[in-house]
């Protein structure tokens, strides 16, 4: 059985049914390419079988030939060659496990650039700044992900370059600074590894593929799988895809969009985008984004095309979809899709709405199957009691619910404080996958940067943790943060409301949430489906527990503790 499959490979059954082999991302890329015929850049998938073989015994002998042949097919389709000194092809190398693990494994963009091909890219596009911006991104990503160098070393140099140039964002750094950054980044690689930055595209590609395989067993991926109950034996696929460039010019951009609101379940576009940026800029939360609705003003034609794609995806998958897209010089490209993660409130609303949606028509049985026990638990999470609280800042409510805890500013400190029995709010400039253990330990998450589809927002929604993101007035200074004249030190109490997007000083009393109307509807359907087959009883320690269980439909007490 082969290890490598082109996106347009003719499988004997629908690609979306082959997630065990192709991983979720690879299966959906094949589905969008060969079934839906959406505008997807060409590429190929290295299977989960290859990953498991690699983890068992190292690089499989037959894989080198398969990857080389797939690369040659990709080059023919694109009319370009990887590393070509005249007209270079660049690719991305991304993970793609069977089950979605947002941000937990690794991605490398702009692979194929070297000291020769960057000059060719500059000449070909007549845009030296774009070429060197792409090269500095590649050297940084490759250094961090493939060579294991600390991100801080690259980030500090970029921050210094922005400061020297008076640039407010990465997109404003001039080409001279970008050239110097590339050389400085390569110096870091040479100093810390004892070897020059690899110039051979074959070596670059193999290094990136191996790094993605290794990231399956990285600490953050293991912690995420432990929390989600995902097997550690599945392995990840690797997707190699021709690059399209959201950082090309002012008619280019990148974004993440959902076909419905994953926080509330409301029908309609939801997401963020950035002009003149690459995808990692959006999900990493390193720049505050624009809402997807703003595309209507900036790129009206693209906005219409994107809404049409959203509608087609929902009809095809019969569910809310999460997408990543890039606009390159006024052309829309779809880079991935998957069934999107959602809050409990959103799951209930979508389940009910989709039974009434003529394009989807879920049965009651299907609708009940879309709502998990964790979703039901989430909608009973507490909210702020009363009003008149001292709000110190307002930002984006990215994951609903209220949380109260002591402020901690690193994932390690948050995890340690939680281990000692404290309630914790993790406060970060932005979160990254390395923060996952601190996010798991926290009652809620607050970030100074990022949008509704940033890493913090997506992970918090998936776990039902309240989150407030993009708090632009919040200035983190070591182990404290400042908003105007208000200073919050490590260990001080704060409260956040992830529905309203507010941050409050001190401990706000919490009260039980009122479940949405869809809660009773879905439970009613569940009762009808189980009637005569299954009875539900509750565990109760108090009379109040028993009364609440009865109110929610329990037919008796299964376990009552009296000790």
C-alpha positions, 0 to 999 in steps of 0.5 A: 500500500502506498504512503503518498497520495495526491489530493486529486488521487482517485480513491475507491470511496469518498475521501472524507471516509479515509481519515484513518489513512489521510488524516482529517486535513488530508481527507478534507483537502482531497474531498474539496479537490476531487469531489467539490472542485473548490479552488484548492492549491495542488498538493499531496498527503503522506499517510498516517501509515508512514508516520507510524512506520517512522515512529517504529523504525525511522524513515521508511526506505520506500518513502523517499522515492514516493515523496520524490515522485509526488513532488515531481507531479506537483512541479509539473502541475504548477509549472515550477520546480522546488528551489529553482533559481529562476521560477521557484515553487514554494510549499507548505508542510502541515500536520493533519491527524485523524481528529482535529488538534488545533495548533498542537502540531507543527507547520512550516510555510514557504519551504523551498526558499534559499539564497538563490531562489529568494532573488528569483522570487523577488525578480519574478514578482517584482517585489523584493519586500515580499520575497524577503518577508517570505524568506525570513518567515521560513528561516524562523519557522524552520529554525523553531520547528525543524531545528528546535531553536527557541522562538524568542531568539527570532522574535527579539530580532524582529521586535528590534527591527520593527522598533528601529524602523518605527513599524507598527506591525510585521507588514510595515518592516522595510525590505532593508531590515528584512534582508538583515533579519534573514542574515541574522536568523541564519547566524542564529542557526549557524551559532546554535546548531554548528551548521549553516541553514540548509539550502538544498530543498530536498533536505529542507523537505525531508527535515520538515516532514520528519519534524511534523511526524515528531510533533505527534509525540510533542508534550503539547500534543500528548497533553491535548490527546490526554484531555480529549481521550484521543489514542496516542497510537494513531499518528499524523498525516503530513500535507505538502501543498503549493504555497499561495501568498496572503502576504503578496500585496494589498490585494492579498490576505488570509483568514479563518472562517466558520460557516456559523458562529461556533460560540452561539450557533447563529447562522452566518459568517464568523471569523477573522482575516488580515490583509498582507499576512500569512495564516499563522499571523491569524491563528497565532494571535500576534496581530489583532484581526478584522472580522470576516464581515469587513471583507464585504467592504475590502474585497466584495467579490471575494466575500461573495465567493467565500459565502458561496463556498461556505454554503456548499461546504455546509450542504456537503458536510451537513454541519458547521465547517471551519475553514482556512483561506488565502486571497492572493492578488484578488483570487480566493484559495481554500486551504483546508476545512473541517467540521468545526469545534463549538461550545455547548450552547452553539451545539444545541442551537445548531442541532435544532436549527439544522433539523429545520434547514432544508439544505441539511435536514438532520433527523432528530436522532442525528441532532441528538447525536451531535450534542455530547454530555460535555456540551450539556454540562457547558451550558450549565456553567455559571455566569456573573450574578447581579450588575454594577461590576468594576469593568477594567477593560472590554474586548472580544468575548471568544468563549462564553461563560464566566470565570473567577481566578487569580491572575498568572502570566505563564503556563507553568505558573498557572499549572503550578498554582492550580496544582496547589488548589488555586483557581487560576485565570491565565493571562498572556499577550497571546497563547501558543500551543506551548501554553496548553498545559496552563490553559487546561489548568485554568478556569478561564483565559485572557489575552491582550492580542488575537481575534475570534479564531486565534489559538486561545479562542479556538482551544477555549471554545473546544474545552468550554472554558471562558475566554476574552481575547484581543484586550488591546488596552491591557499591557503585560509587564512581567508578572503583572498587567496594567490597564490605564492606572489599574495594575493587577499583580500575579495572584490578584483576583480577576473575573472574566465574562467570555460572553460579554468580553469584559474583565472585572477587578476582584471576585464577582459572585457567580450564579447558575446559567439559564439553559437555552430553549434548545436544551429542553428541545434536544432533551425531549428528543432524547427522551422520545428516542430512548423511551422503553429502552433506557432509564436515566437516574442521577447521583445526588448528595443533597436534596437540592441535587435531587430536585435539580436532577428531577427538573432536568428529567431524571427518573430517580436516584441511582446513587445517594451518599449519606456519609 
